[in-house]
Amino acid sequence: MGWYQYVMAAAYDPFMRRLEKDLKHYRKKLLGMTRGRVLEVGAGTGVNFDFYPGEVEVMAIEPSRAMFRKAKKRLTHPNIRLYNMGLEDEHVNALRPPEGFDFVVSMLVLCSVREYPEAIARYYKLLADKGKLLVLEHIHATGTAYGKFQQWVNPVWRPLADGCNLTRRQDLDLKKYFRPVEEGYFRLGTDWYWAVMEKRPGL
Ligand SMILES: C[S@@+](CC[C@H](N)C(=O)[O-])C[C@H]1O[C@@H](n2cnc3c(N)ncnc32)[C@H](O)[C@@H]1O
């Protein structure tokens, strides 16, 4: 638990403020669909908490102690439980309902998960067969001048931005395991991808 984690946690909301004005629309739309038991991966400072409908049961996991502490202060929803652990932590298995989660929420997380693309296979295991994966992620602006810039700047950006990678194509990697029921791309600084996805059977 270094000072760096605390700086990151303190800077996160002010840094994101302008983007959030637009991202809010997608958070609201996607999280408004949740029902039953939900796993939120990488809750950060808890920015999603206010968007869950009252009746859902949310298990939110967050490995950074500093982010976890910030998120805890935002916990006003009685049905959200917050755990200081990462996706690869074996204790996540104990949170999984026997039939799997009805929803797994992945928002701005797959850029910084260290064990990637293994994290996607983990989503697959944690989700119920008829469950839905809700995705909002920034992706590499492949094939553009900006995308080239992202490749160039990524080695410097990543250590400064808490492991955030600018060069991943989470959309393409997710589609190896999940089929989009609804999806969309938009530009906000970089390229972004949002989706409601279901499991490809038999994997
Ligand atoms: C950019 S923040 C996004 C926070 C929040 N999901 C949001 O939408 O604003 C990424 C978060 O993912 C968390 N994270 C990184 N690796 C993780 C892992 N392996 N398992 C769970 N969360 C992880 C980080 O600690 C950080 O809080």
The ligand as a Tripos MOL2 file, in Angstrom:
@<TRIPOS>MOLECULE
LIG
   27    29     1     0     0
SMALL
NO_CHARGES

@<TRIPOS>ATOM
      1 C1         -9.6720    2.9860  -14.0880 C.3       1 LIG1
      2 S1        -10.2670    2.3320  -12.5950 S.3       1 LIG1
      3 C2        -12.0000    2.1450  -12.9550 C.3       1 LIG1
      4 C3        -12.8560    2.1520  -11.7590 C.3       1 LIG1
      5 C4        -14.3650    1.9930  -12.0030 C.3       1 LIG1
      6 N1        -14.6750    0.6580  -12.4970 N.3       1 LIG1
      7 C5        -14.9300    3.0210  -12.9540 C.2       1 LIG1
      8 O1        -15.6990    2.6460  -13.8300 O.co2     1 LIG1
      9 O2        -14.6150    4.1970  -12.7960 O.co2     1 LIG1
     10 C6         -9.7080    0.6490  -12.7140 C.3       1 LIG1
     11 C7         -9.8800   -0.1030  -11.4250 C.3       1 LIG1
     12 O3         -9.6490   -1.4970  -11.6700 O.3       1 LIG1
     13 C8         -8.9800   -2.0210  -10.5550 C.3       1 LIG1
     14 N2         -8.2870   -3.2640  -10.9220 N.ar      1 LIG1
     15 C9         -7.0660   -3.3870  -11.4910 C.ar      1 LIG1
     16 N3         -6.7400   -4.6900  -11.5840 N.ar      1 LIG1
     17 C10        -7.7670   -5.3940  -11.0730 C.ar      1 LIG1
     18 C11        -8.0100   -6.7800  -10.8640 C.ar      1 LIG1
     19 N4         -7.1130   -7.6830  -11.2140 N.pl3     1 LIG1
     20 N5         -9.1630   -7.1570  -10.2940 N.ar      1 LIG1
     21 C12       -10.0960   -6.2330   -9.9410 C.ar      1 LIG1
     22 N6         -9.9090   -4.9020  -10.1020 N.ar      1 LIG1
     23 C13        -8.7710   -4.4900  -10.6550 C.ar      1 LIG1
     24 C14        -8.0410   -0.8970  -10.1310 C.3       1 LIG1
     25 O4         -7.5940   -1.0460   -8.8030 O.3       1 LIG1
     26 C15        -8.9030    0.3270  -10.3470 C.3       1 LIG1
     27 O5         -9.6120    0.7000   -9.1940 O.3       1 LIG1
@<TRIPOS>BOND
     1     1     2 1
     2     2     3 1
     3     2    10 1
     4     3     4 1
     5     4     5 1
     6     5     6 1
     7     5     7 1
     8     7     8 2
     9     7     9 1
    10    10    11 1
    11    11    12 1
    12    11    26 1
    13    12    13 1
    14    13    14 1
    15    13    24 1
    16    14    15 ar
    17    14    23 ar
    18    15    16 ar
    19    16    17 ar
    20    17    18 ar
    21    17    23 ar
    22    18    19 1
    23    18    20 ar
    24    20    21 ar
    25    21    22 ar
    26    22    23 ar
    27    24    25 1
    28    24    26 1
    29    26    27 1
@<TRIPOS>SUBSTRUCTURE
     1 LIG1         1 GROUP 0 **** ****
